[in-house]
Amino acid sequence: MAFNPESRLDQLWKEYSLVFNDFDDLTLARWLAQTLGQLEGRVWRLSHPLMGAYRLAAQLAHQRQVWLKRLATPPASYAESPCCRAPMLPLLSRDVRESGLICQHCNEALAPFDEIPEPLRTELEGWAAQYAPVHSVAHWDDRQRKSAGSYDQAYEKAGDEAEQLLSRVGREIMPKFLEFYPAAVWEDQDECLAVQPEDIEL
Ligand SMILES: [Zn+2]
């Protein structure tokens, strides 16, 4: 999720983020702390506009080390993250097996896979094992594509399966995060399979 200067979409998000540059550290810290209160108690699609705004502000706050300055107090239910000491707000991505849960403030691992609390970890392991072969269709080499007969059909089918699996994670697994975290975010798209947030019904 690093910034890609070639990407028009990344450029657009950079433009969106400019509004937060006008916030001084205290205003930014208060905005984040208050918004965390509004995020609390729910799971969020990554595509949700409020989450998009929060992530922009959070990344700027990370650059300015706002949480270390203790200018505002986040809601008490948010523990401090081990990665950057910001309040814990984990993102579940399809790469959870490799990357763990991702911190929405510093983009590092908030919890490596092996440290995800049980029984959540076992459930995510099963889900990721189902998702990986579906996702890999997008990255088949020529030989694999030829052996599939119609690659378009295989790609289409993988997209449909990804939609189902992402819908299941949003519906069934994400609510269980709330037993361990005050709020959590899940990646509701798969750009390699052309699956958009609006394709994923809950
Ligand atoms: Zn962090």
Boltz pocket constraint, residues with backbone or C-beta under 6 A from the ligand:
constraints:
  - pocket:
      binder: B
      contacts: [[A, 81], [A, 82], [A, 83], [A, 84], [A, 85], [A, 86], [A, 103], [A, 104], [A, 105], [A, 106], [A, 107], [A, 108], [A, 110]]
      max_distance: 6.0
